[in-house]
């Protein structure tokens, strides 16, 4: 996740340690903040807004926000529910209520009262719901799936009525500006699920769809300002749940994108913090050094590690203090709430290395306890395989600590794929790098849980990475869809969308045809150019073959050291053996297959998966330049 910079008044309050409950800032700040505090309703909100009976963890902590709410006593009564403790914190505008919900508690509602002598009572009707144990909820995303990444604002505008919401910081829709909102939404995604299903996609990953009410570049969603509500410019909570339900009904899964590390500075709990330790405070603005090595370096200085973990990601992104137990409870419960509410199937964890490791392991244990099949993988844009494996579960690199993180976004395979397609072949470069990176899979507990990809919303688009070379494009897509792990595409890869990451807004263009009045509609075959048709059909053929071939999903991988610019590997199980041959050179090469007898014994011929060409003999195979052949072996 990357974004632009923003400075503002809220930042100055945070860096001076000032909030409405303490005055370490200037008199001017104190006056402004008093006005902010007095504008807060007596009972502004309670979160989570509801909960469920029958959860694995009987404990629930409610955050209560309201003007001087701490001056009031709290009363409630409901069979099976105990108010264990009421916490008053530094800011009198907050209370934290510890509830214990026993296994005997039944679904229903009860009133929480906040009383104060001489003042009217404040009440909140709290609901405990029955859990939904339907089989197609929280089902997990695995190496059987193909993930399709979408930025909702840039995919399709299905409801122009929500383009501008009165009262929000950014109300203008301007498709000519890369950092403005463009109007895409959840309904737009729902309108094109048939397109994705036809392509061979099995899982949809949306960048954060919850509220990001920041005044600049709010479209990307990574500066959250309301954890419990979908951004109204994308839709509503009810629409998001309907989206997940529709996906499940169509045999599609949904990944929710989470941000633990930071929150937007326009968030209510940043503008009016419960306590100074709610976020990481610095004497002056301190940005992360973005050096993940400082977390694992046995020789690292304490200050480098602290800046890496506690430095802010950006001016508009307050770094959450995950050592604070109230912050921990808030984030963990919110993420559990969304799974139980909507039934999403997996979590992608943004900026994973920047989080507190102990908290993240505890978070993962608690989430897994409630949803054993839910998939979790972390964004780890790091610089070596060992660096990646350091963050994965199983203590496989002698970290002395189990992160409980099943998988990662495999940036090392991504870099190796790009190197295999573009780099000069030498001992450890070119196609040899891909072989060497995969040879280090012993560092993971299970590398098949890693998400492999060619590009995403934070980097140059794949078609631009291969300099718009169509042969390289096809070769790369074939490698992506046949190697180990969970393959992920970025919206528009299948129609040759391009763009260099300089700046990142250039890789987040609108999908042509997603808006009424677009001159071209790439969602339809007639709207695509000849080269786009070839690209789409190529991806669709391979993606659907993969969807119906367990050897490419859960089958074993055997690879051979590249020779003469050719890299060969096999995916195989008891049902099929698939041979993948990549010629990284500039000329057609004859391949003698005797070397691969360990995997080819008993097979006499093959079928080219893409062209359906039958190879009656596979003793010698001519491999065109810059081409990946995908051959299903036949006896």
C-alpha positions as CSV (number, residue, x, y, z in Angstrom):
1,X,0.0,0.0,0.0
2,X,1.3,3.4,-1.0
3,X,-0.3,6.8,-1.0
4,X,0.5,10.5,-1.2
5,X,1.3,12.9,1.6
6,X,-1.0,15.2,3.5
7,X,-0.3,17.6,6.4
8,X,-3.0,19.2,8.5
9,X,-4.3,20.4,11.8
10,X,-5.0,17.0,13.2
11,X,-1.4,16.0,12.6
12,X,-0.2,18.9,14.8
13,X,-2.5,17.8,17.6
14,X,-1.2,14.3,17.5
15,X,2.4,15.2,17.4
16,X,2.1,17.5,20.4
17,X,0.3,14.8,22.3
18,X,-2.7,17.0,22.6
19,X,-6.3,15.7,22.7
20,X,-9.5,16.9,24.2
21,X,-8.6,15.3,27.5
22,X,-5.2,17.0,28.0
23,X,-3.5,20.2,27.0
24,X,0.1,19.9,26.0
25,X,-0.4,21.8,22.8
26,X,-0.9,25.5,22.2
27,X,-3.8,27.5,23.6
28,X,-5.1,27.8,20.0
29,X,-5.2,24.0,19.7
30,X,-6.9,23.8,23.1
31,X,-9.7,26.2,22.1
32,X,-10.3,24.4,18.8
33,X,-10.3,21.0,20.4
34,X,-12.8,22.2,23.1
35,X,-15.1,23.1,20.3
36,X,-14.7,19.7,18.7
37,X,-15.4,17.9,22.0
38,X,-18.5,20.0,22.7
39,X,-19.9,19.1,19.3
40,X,-19.9,15.4,20.2
41,X,-23.4,14.1,21.1
42,X,-23.9,12.8,24.7
43,X,-23.9,9.2,23.3
44,X,-22.3,9.3,19.9
45,X,-21.7,5.6,19.2
46,X,-21.1,2.1,20.7
47,X,-18.9,-0.3,18.8
48,X,-19.2,-3.1,17.9
49,X,-22.8,-2.1,17.2
50,X,-24.0,-5.7,17.9
51,X,-22.5,-9.1,18.6
52,X,-23.4,-12.8,18.5
53,X,-24.0,-15.6,20.9
54,X,-22.0,-18.8,20.7
55,X,-18.7,-17.2,20.0
56,X,-15.5,-19.1,20.9
57,X,-14.3,-16.2,23.0
58,X,-17.0,-15.2,25.6
59,X,-15.4,-11.8,26.2
60,X,-16.5,-8.6,24.5
61,X,-15.2,-5.1,25.0
62,X,-17.5,-2.2,23.9
63,X,-16.1,1.2,23.2
64,X,-18.6,3.9,24.1
65,X,-18.1,7.4,22.8
66,X,-20.0,10.5,23.9
67,X,-19.5,13.9,25.4
68,X,-18.3,13.3,29.0
69,X,-19.9,9.9,29.0
70,X,-17.4,8.9,31.7
71,X,-19.4,11.0,34.2
72,X,-22.3,8.5,34.0
73,X,-22.9,5.2,35.6
74,X,-23.6,2.1,33.4
75,X,-26.4,-0.3,34.0
76,X,-27.6,-3.4,32.0
77,X,-29.3,-6.7,32.7
78,X,-29.7,-9.7,30.4
79,X,-29.6,-13.5,31.1
80,X,-26.2,-14.9,30.4
81,X,-24.5,-11.6,30.0
82,X,-22.4,-10.0,32.7
83,X,-21.0,-6.5,32.8
84,X,-17.6,-7.5,34.3
85,X,-15.9,-4.1,34.4
86,X,-16.3,-0.5,33.3
87,X,-13.0,1.2,32.3
88,X,-12.6,5.0,32.5
89,X,-9.6,6.3,30.5
90,X,-7.8,9.6,30.1
91,X,-10.5,11.1,27.9
92,X,-13.8,11.5,29.7
93,X,-15.6,11.1,26.3
94,X,-14.9,7.4,26.4
95,X,-15.9,4.3,28.4
96,X,-14.8,0.8,27.7
97,X,-17.2,-1.9,28.9
98,X,-16.1,-5.5,29.5
99,X,-18.9,-8.0,28.9
100,X,-18.8,-11.7,29.4
101,X,-21.4,-13.6,27.2
102,X,-21.9,-17.1,28.6
103,X,-22.7,-20.2,26.5
104,X,-26.2,-20.1,27.9
105,X,-27.0,-16.6,26.5
106,X,-29.7,-16.5,23.9
107,X,-30.2,-14.2,20.9
108,X,-32.0,-11.1,21.8
109,X,-31.8,-7.4,22.8
110,X,-31.1,-5.5,26.0
111,X,-30.8,-1.9,27.1
112,X,-27.5,-0.4,28.2
113,X,-28.3,2.7,30.4
114,X,-26.0,5.6,31.1
115,X,-27.2,7.5,34.1
116,X,-26.2,10.7,35.9
117,X,-28.0,12.5,38.7
118,X,-29.9,15.5,37.4
119,X,-29.6,14.5,33.7
120,X,-31.8,12.4,31.5
121,X,-30.8,8.8,31.1
122,X,-29.0,7.8,27.9
123,X,-29.9,4.4,26.5
124,X,-28.6,2.0,23.8
125,X,-30.5,-1.1,22.6
126,X,-27.8,-3.7,22.2
127,X,-28.5,-6.9,20.1
128,X,-27.0,-10.3,20.4
129,X,-27.6,-12.3,17.2
130,X,-27.5,-16.0,16.3
131,X,-24.4,-17.0,14.4
132,X,-24.7,-18.1,10.8
133,X,-22.9,-21.4,10.2
134,X,-23.8,-21.9,6.5
135,X,-21.2,-23.9,4.7
136,X,-20.4,-21.3,2.1
137,X,-19.4,-18.6,4.6
138,X,-15.8,-18.0,5.8
139,X,-14.8,-21.0,3.7
140,X,-11.2,-20.0,3.0
141,X,-9.1,-19.2,-0.1
142,X,-6.6,-21.9,-1.2
143,X,-4.4,-22.9,-4.0
144,X,-7.5,-24.1,-5.8
145,X,-8.5,-20.5,-6.4
146,X,-7.6,-17.6,-8.7
147,X,-7.8,-14.2,-7.0
148,X,-8.8,-11.1,-9.0
149,X,-7.9,-7.8,-7.4
150,X,-10.2,-4.8,-7.8
151,X,-10.0,-1.2,-6.7
152,X,-13.8,-0.5,-6.5
153,X,-13.5,3.2,-7.3
154,X,-11.8,2.3,-10.7
155,X,-13.7,-0.7,-11.9
156,X,-17.3,0.2,-12.6
157,X,-19.9,2.8,-11.5
158,X,-23.0,0.8,-10.9
159,X,-24.8,3.5,-8.9
160,X,-24.1,7.2,-9.9
161,X,-26.5,8.3,-7.1
162,X,-23.7,7.6,-4.5
163,X,-21.0,9.5,-6.4
164,X,-21.2,12.5,-4.1
165,X,-22.4,12.3,-0.5
166,X,-23.1,15.6,1.3
167,X,-21.0,16.2,4.3
168,X,-18.0,14.0,3.3
169,X,-14.6,15.6,3.0
170,X,-14.2,14.7,-0.7
171,X,-17.3,15.1,-2.7
172,X,-16.0,15.8,-6.2
173,X,-15.9,13.0,-8.8
174,X,-13.4,13.8,-11.5
175,X,-12.2,11.0,-13.7
176,X,-9.6,13.2,-15.4
177,X,-7.7,13.4,-12.1
178,X,-5.7,10.3,-11.0
179,X,-6.0,11.0,-7.3
180,X,-9.7,12.1,-7.3
181,X,-12.6,9.8,-6.8
182,X,-14.0,8.3,-10.1
183,X,-17.3,6.9,-8.9
184,X,-16.8,3.2,-9.0
185,X,-18.6,1.2,-6.4
186,X,-19.7,-2.2,-5.1
187,X,-22.8,-2.3,-7.3
188,X,-20.5,-1.9,-10.3
189,X,-18.5,-5.0,-9.2
190,X,-21.8,-6.9,-8.7
191,X,-22.9,-6.0,-12.2
192,X,-19.8,-7.7,-13.7
193,X,-19.6,-11.0,-11.7
194,X,-20.6,-12.9,-14.8
195,X,-17.6,-11.5,-16.6
196,X,-15.2,-12.6,-13.9
197,X,-16.8,-16.0,-13.6
198,X,-16.4,-16.5,-17.4
199,X,-12.7,-15.5,-17.1
200,X,-12.1,-18.3,-14.7
201,X,-11.8,-16.2,-11.5
202,X,-12.9,-17.9,-8.3
203,X,-12.1,-15.2,-5.7
204,X,-12.5,-11.4,-5.6
205,X,-10.3,-9.2,-3.5
206,X,-11.5,-5.6,-3.1
207,X,-9.1,-2.9,-1.8
208,X,-10.7,-1.5,1.5
209,X,-14.3,-0.7,1.0
210,X,-14.9,0.8,4.4
211,X,-15.2,4.5,5.0
212,X,-12.1,6.6,4.1
213,X,-13.4,10.2,4.7
214,X,-10.1,11.9,4.0
215,X,-9.9,15.2,2.0
216,X,-7.4,13.8,-0.5
217,X,-7.0,10.5,-2.4
218,X,-9.7,8.9,-0.4
219,X,-10.5,6.5,-3.2
220,X,-7.9,3.9,-2.3
221,X,-9.4,3.1,1.1
222,X,-6.2,2.6,3.1
223,X,-6.7,5.5,5.5
224,X,-9.8,4.2,7.3
225,X,-12.0,6.7,9.2
226,X,-14.8,4.4,10.2
227,X,-14.1,0.7,10.8
228,X,-17.7,-0.4,11.0
229,X,-19.3,1.1,7.9
230,X,-18.8,0.7,4.2
231,X,-17.9,4.0,2.5
232,X,-21.3,5.4,1.4
233,X,-19.7,6.3,-2.0
234,X,-19.2,2.6,-2.5
235,X,-22.6,1.5,-1.1
236,X,-23.7,0.3,2.3
237,X,-23.1,-2.5,4.8
238,X,-26.2,-4.2,3.5
239,X,-25.0,-3.9,-0.1
240,X,-21.6,-5.3,0.8
241,X,-23.3,-8.3,2.5
242,X,-25.5,-8.7,-0.6
243,X,-22.3,-8.7,-2.7
244,X,-20.7,-11.4,-0.7
245,X,-23.9,-13.5,-0.7
246,X,-24.2,-13.1,-4.5
247,X,-20.6,-14.2,-5.0
248,X,-21.2,-17.2,-2.8
249,X,-24.3,-18.1,-4.7
250,X,-22.2,-18.0,-8.0
251,X,-19.4,-20.1,-6.6
252,X,-17.1,-17.1,-6.0
253,X,-15.3,-16.2,-2.8
254,X,-14.4,-12.8,-1.3
255,X,-11.3,-11.5,0.4
256,X,-11.5,-8.5,2.7
257,X,-8.5,-6.2,2.8
258,X,-7.5,-5.1,6.4
259,X,-5.3,-2.4,7.7
260,X,-4.0,-3.0,11.3
261,X,-1.0,-0.7,11.2
262,X,-2.7,2.7,10.8
263,X,-5.9,4.7,10.6
264,X,-6.9,7.9,8.8
265,X,-6.4,11.1,10.8
266,X,-10.1,12.0,10.2
267,X,-11.2,9.0,12.2
268,X,-13.3,9.9,15.2
269,X,-11.0,8.1,17.5
270,X,-8.0,10.0,16.1
271,X,-9.6,13.4,16.2
272,X,-10.8,12.7,19.8
273,X,-8.4,10.0,21.1
274,X,-9.3,7.9,24.1
275,X,-5.8,8.3,25.4
276,X,-2.4,9.6,24.3
277,X,-1.1,6.0,23.9
278,X,-3.8,5.2,21.3
279,X,-1.3,5.9,18.6
280,X,2.5,6.1,18.4
281,X,3.5,9.6,19.4
282,X,6.7,11.4,18.3
283,X,8.1,14.9,19.3
284,X,7.8,15.7,15.6
285,X,6.5,13.9,12.5
286,X,8.5,10.7,12.1
287,X,7.9,8.5,9.1
288,X,8.8,4.8,9.0
289,X,12.2,4.0,7.5
290,X,10.4,1.2,5.6
291,X,13.4,-1.1,6.4
292,X,11.9,-4.5,7.3
293,X,15.4,-5.8,7.9
294,X,15.5,-3.8,11.1
295,X,12.8,-6.1,12.6
296,X,14.9,-9.3,12.0
297,X,18.5,-8.0,12.0
298,X,20.3,-9.5,15.0
299,X,22.7,-6.5,14.9
300,X,20.0,-3.9,14.5
301,X,19.9,-0.7,16.6
302,X,16.8,-0.1,18.8
303,X,16.1,3.2,17.2
304,X,16.1,1.7,13.6
305,X,13.6,-1.0,14.8
306,X,11.4,1.5,16.6
307,X,11.2,3.9,13.6
308,X,10.4,1.0,11.3
309,X,7.6,-0.2,13.5
310,X,6.3,2.9,15.2
311,X,7.0,5.5,12.5
312,X,4.0,6.7,10.6
313,X,3.3,5.4,7.1
314,X,2.1,8.8,6.0
315,X,1.0,12.2,7.3
316,X,-2.7,11.2,7.0
317,X,-2.2,7.7,8.5
318,X,-1.9,7.7,12.3
319,X,0.3,4.7,13.4
320,X,-1.8,2.6,15.8
321,X,-0.2,1.6,19.1
322,X,-0.8,-2.2,19.0
323,X,0.7,-2.6,22.4
324,X,-2.3,-0.8,23.8
325,X,-4.8,-3.5,24.9
326,X,-7.8,-1.3,24.1
327,X,-6.5,-0.9,20.5
328,X,-5.9,-4.6,20.3
329,X,-9.5,-5.4,21.3
330,X,-10.9,-2.8,19.0
331,X,-9.1,-4.1,15.9
332,X,-9.6,-7.8,16.6
333,X,-13.3,-7.5,17.4
334,X,-13.9,-5.4,14.3
335,X,-12.3,-8.0,12.0
336,X,-14.3,-10.8,13.7
337,X,-17.4,-8.7,13.3
338,X,-17.0,-8.3,9.6
339,X,-16.5,-12.1,9.0
340,X,-19.6,-13.0,11.1
341,X,-21.6,-10.2,9.6
342,X,-20.8,-10.7,5.9
343,X,-19.3,-14.2,5.7
344,X,-16.1,-13.2,3.8
345,X,-13.7,-16.0,3.1
346,X,-10.3,-14.6,3.7
347,X,-8.2,-11.6,4.9
348,X,-5.4,-9.9,3.1
349,X,-3.3,-7.9,5.7
350,X,-1.9,-4.7,4.5
351,X,1.6,-3.5,5.5
352,X,2.1,-6.6,7.6
353,X,5.8,-6.1,8.6
354,X,5.0,-2.8,10.2
355,X,2.8,-4.3,12.9
356,X,3.6,-5.5,16.4
357,X,4.4,-9.2,16.0
358,X,3.1,-10.4,19.4
359,X,-0.2,-8.7,18.8
360,X,-0.6,-10.0,15.3
361,X,0.1,-13.6,16.4
362,X,-2.6,-13.1,19.2
363,X,-4.9,-11.6,16.6
364,X,-4.5,-14.6,14.3
365,X,-5.1,-17.1,17.0
366,X,-8.3,-15.4,18.0
367,X,-9.6,-15.1,14.4
368,X,-8.7,-18.7,13.6
369,X,-10.5,-19.8,16.8
370,X,-13.8,-18.3,15.6
371,X,-13.3,-19.2,11.9
372,X,-11.1,-22.2,11.4
373,X,-11.3,-22.3,7.6
374,X,-10.8,-18.5,7.0
375,X,-7.6,-17.8,5.0
376,X,-5.1,-15.1,6.1
377,X,-2.1,-13.8,4.2
378,X,0.0,-10.8,4.7
379,X,1.5,-8.1,2.4
380,X,5.3,-8.5,2.7
381,X,7.0,-6.4,0.0
382,X,10.5,-7.3,1.2
383,X,13.8,-8.1,-0.3
384,X,14.6,-11.8,0.1
385,X,12.9,-15.2,0.5
386,X,14.3,-15.4,4.1
387,X,12.8,-12.0,4.9
388,X,9.4,-13.2,3.7
389,X,9.6,-16.5,5.5
390,X,10.5,-14.6,8.7
391,X,6.9,-13.4,8.9
392,X,5.2,-16.7,8.2
393,X,4.0,-19.2,10.8
394,X,5.9,-22.2,12.1
395,X,9.2,-20.5,13.3
396,X,10.9,-22.0,10.2
397,X,13.8,-19.6,10.1
398,X,14.7,-19.8,13.8
399,X,12.9,-16.6,14.8
400,X,12.0,-18.1,18.1
401,X,8.5,-17.0,17.7
402,X,5.4,-18.3,15.8
403,X,3.7,-15.5,13.9
404,X,0.6,-17.6,13.2
405,X,0.5,-16.1,9.7
406,X,-0.3,-18.9,7.2
407,X,0.9,-17.2,4.0
408,X,2.2,-14.0,2.4
409,X,1.9,-12.0,-0.8
410,X,4.9,-13.6,-2.5
411,X,6.8,-10.6,-3.8
412,X,9.9,-12.8,-4.3
413,X,8.2,-15.0,-6.8
414,X,6.8,-11.9,-8.5
415,X,10.3,-10.4,-8.8
416,X,11.7,-13.7,-10.1
417,X,8.9,-14.0,-12.7
418,X,9.7,-10.6,-14.0
419,X,13.4,-11.4,-14.0
420,X,12.8,-14.6,-15.9
421,X,10.9,-12.7,-18.5
422,X,13.2,-9.7,-18.9
423,X,16.6,-10.4,-17.4
424,X,19.7,-11.8,-19.0
425,X,20.3,-15.4,-18.2
426,X,23.3,-16.0,-16.0
427,X,24.2,-18.2,-13.0
428,X,21.7,-16.5,-10.7
429,X,19.8,-14.2,-13.0
430,X,17.2,-14.4,-15.8
431,X,15.2,-17.6,-15.7
432,X,17.7,-19.0,-13.2
433,X,16.4,-16.6,-10.6
434,X,12.9,-18.1,-10.8
435,X,14.4,-21.6,-10.3
436,X,16.5,-20.4,-7.3
437,X,13.7,-18.6,-5.6
438,X,11.4,-21.6,-5.7
439,X,14.2,-23.9,-4.5
440,X,14.1,-22.0,-1.2
441,X,10.5,-23.1,-0.5
442,X,12.0,-25.2,2.3
443,X,12.0,-21.9,4.4
444,X,8.2,-22.0,4.6
445,X,5.9,-24.2,6.6
446,X,3.7,-24.4,3.4
447,X,4.6,-22.3,0.4
448,X,1.4,-23.3,-1.4
449,X,-0.4,-20.8,1.0
450,X,1.5,-17.9,-0.5
451,X,-0.2,-15.7,-3.1
452,X,1.7,-15.4,-6.3
453,X,1.2,-12.4,-8.6
454,X,2.7,-10.3,-11.5
455,X,1.5,-6.9,-10.4
456,X,-1.0,-5.0,-8.2
457,X,-2.2,-1.6,-7.4
458,X,1.1,-0.4,-5.9
459,X,3.4,-1.3,-8.8
460,X,3.8,-1.1,-12.6
461,X,1.3,-3.1,-14.6
462,X,2.5,-6.4,-15.9
463,X,2.1,-5.5,-19.6
464,X,4.2,-2.5,-19.1
465,X,6.8,-4.4,-17.1
466,X,7.3,-6.7,-20.2
467,X,7.5,-3.6,-22.4
468,X,4.2,-4.5,-24.1
469,X,5.7,-7.6,-25.6
470,X,2.8,-9.9,-26.2
471,X,4.9,-13.1,-26.3
472,X,6.3,-12.3,-22.9
473,X,2.9,-11.4,-21.6
474,X,1.5,-14.8,-22.5
475,X,4.6,-16.6,-21.2
476,X,4.3,-14.8,-17.8
477,X,0.6,-15.5,-17.5
478,X,1.2,-19.1,-18.2
479,X,3.9,-19.3,-15.5
480,X,1.6,-17.5,-13.0
481,X,-1.3,-19.9,-13.6
482,X,0.8,-23.0,-13.4
483,X,3.3,-22.5,-10.6
484,X,2.7,-23.3,-6.9
485,X,0.6,-21.1,-4.6
486,X,-2.6,-19.0,-5.0
487,X,-2.4,-17.0,-8.3
488,X,-3.7,-13.4,-8.2
489,X,-4.4,-11.1,-11.1
490,X,-5.0,-7.3,-11.1
491,X,-8.1,-5.9,-12.8
492,X,-7.4,-5.3,-16.5
493,X,-4.4,-7.6,-16.8
494,X,-6.6,-9.8,-19.1
495,X,-7.2,-6.9,-21.5
496,X,-3.6,-5.6,-21.6
497,X,-4.1,-2.5,-19.4
498,X,-0.8,-0.8,-18.9
499,X,0.8,1.9,-16.8
500,X,4.1,2.7,-15.0
501,X,4.2,3.2,-11.3
502,X,5.5,6.8,-11.5
503,X,3.3,7.8,-9.7
504,X,1.1,5.0,-8.5
505,X,-2.1,6.7,-9.8
506,X,-1.0,5.7,-13.4
507,X,-1.6,2.0,-12.6
508,X,-5.1,2.6,-11.3
509,X,-6.9,3.6,-14.4
510,X,-10.6,3.0,-14.9
511,X,-11.7,-0.2,-16.5
512,X,-13.0,0.8,-19.9
513,X,-16.7,0.2,-20.1
514,X,-17.4,0.5,-16.4
515,X,-19.0,3.9,-16.8
516,X,-22.1,4.9,-18.8
517,X,-21.0,6.8,-21.8
518,X,-17.5,5.2,-22.1
519,X,-16.4,5.1,-25.7
520,X,-15.2,1.5,-25.4
521,X,-16.6,-1.4,-23.3
522,X,-13.9,-4.0,-22.7
523,X,-16.3,-6.1,-20.7
524,X,-17.7,-7.3,-24.0
525,X,-15.9,-9.1,-26.8
526,X,-17.0,-6.6,-29.4
527,X,-15.4,-3.8,-27.4
528,X,-11.9,-5.3,-27.4
529,X,-9.2,-4.9,-30.0
530,X,-7.8,-8.0,-31.7
531,X,-4.8,-8.1,-29.3
532,X,-7.1,-7.7,-26.3
533,X,-9.3,-10.5,-27.5
534,X,-6.2,-12.7,-27.8
535,X,-5.0,-11.8,-24.3
536,X,-8.5,-12.3,-22.8
537,X,-9.0,-15.7,-24.5
538,X,-5.5,-16.8,-23.6
539,X,-6.0,-16.1,-19.9
540,X,-9.5,-17.5,-19.9
541,X,-8.4,-20.7,-21.4
542,X,-5.6,-21.3,-18.9
543,X,-7.6,-20.0,-15.9
544,X,-10.5,-22.4,-16.6
545,X,-8.2,-25.3,-17.3
546,X,-6.5,-24.6,-14.0
547,X,-9.9,-24.4,-12.3
548,X,-10.7,-28.0,-13.6
549,X,-7.2,-29.5,-13.1
550,X,-6.2,-30.5,-9.6
551,X,-2.6,-31.1,-10.6
552,X,-2.2,-27.3,-11.1
553,X,-4.0,-26.6,-7.8
554,X,-2.8,-29.0,-5.2
555,X,-0.5,-31.1,-7.2
556,X,3.2,-31.4,-6.5
557,X,5.9,-29.3,-8.2
558,X,9.1,-30.7,-9.6
559,X,11.4,-28.3,-11.3
560,X,14.7,-28.8,-13.3
561,X,17.7,-26.6,-13.4
562,X,17.4,-24.3,-16.5
563,X,19.6,-25.2,-19.4
564,X,20.1,-23.5,-22.8
565,X,17.6,-20.7,-21.7
566,X,14.9,-23.3,-21.1
567,X,13.2,-23.9,-17.7
568,X,11.1,-27.0,-17.3
569,X,8.8,-28.0,-14.4
570,X,6.0,-30.4,-13.8
571,X,2.7,-30.2,-11.8
572,X,1.3,-33.6,-11.1
573,X,-1.0,-35.7,-8.9
574,X,-2.7,-39.1,-9.3
575,X,-5.0,-37.8,-12.0
576,X,-2.8,-35.8,-14.3
577,X,0.8,-34.7,-15.1
578,X,1.2,-31.3,-16.7
579,X,4.6,-30.3,-18.2
580,X,5.5,-26.6,-18.4
581,X,8.3,-25.5,-20.7
582,X,9.5,-21.9,-20.8
583,X,11.9,-20.8,-23.4
584,X,13.4,-17.5,-22.3
585,X,15.7,-17.2,-25.3
586,X,15.3,-15.2,-28.5
587,X,15.0,-18.2,-30.9
588,X,13.2,-21.5,-31.2
589,X,15.0,-24.2,-29.3
590,X,14.7,-28.0,-29.7
591,X,14.3,-29.8,-26.4
592,X,15.3,-33.3,-25.9
593,X,13.2,-34.7,-23.0
594,X,15.2,-37.8,-22.0
595,X,16.5,-35.8,-19.0
596,X,13.0,-35.6,-17.6
597,X,12.3,-39.3,-17.6
598,X,11.6,-39.2,-13.8
599,X,8.4,-37.5,-14.5
600,X,7.7,-38.5,-18.1
601,X,8.1,-42.2,-17.8
602,X,5.1,-44.0,-19.3
603,X,3.8,-41.0,-21.3
604,X,3.9,-41.1,-25.1
605,X,2.3,-37.9,-26.1
606,X,0.7,-34.6,-25.0
607,X,-1.9,-32.0,-25.6
608,X,-1.1,-28.3,-25.8
609,X,-3.6,-26.9,-23.2
610,X,-3.9,-23.6,-25.0
611,X,-4.2,-24.6,-28.7
612,X,-5.5,-28.2,-28.2
613,X,-2.7,-29.3,-30.6
614,X,-1.9,-33.0,-30.2
615,X,1.8,-34.0,-29.9
616,X,2.0,-37.7,-30.8
617,X,5.6,-37.8,-29.7
618,X,7.3,-35.9,-26.9
619,X,10.8,-37.3,-27.3
620,X,11.8,-34.0,-28.9
621,X,9.8,-30.7,-28.6
622,X,10.5,-27.5,-30.4
623,X,9.9,-24.5,-28.1
624,X,9.3,-21.1,-29.7
625,X,11.2,-18.1,-28.4
626,X,9.7,-16.3,-25.4
627,X,7.0,-18.9,-25.0
628,X,5.6,-21.0,-22.2
629,X,4.1,-24.3,-23.4
630,X,1.6,-26.0,-21.1
631,X,1.3,-29.6,-22.0
632,X,-0.9,-32.3,-20.5
633,X,0.9,-35.5,-20.9
634,X,-0.9,-38.6,-22.3
635,X,-0.1,-42.3,-22.1
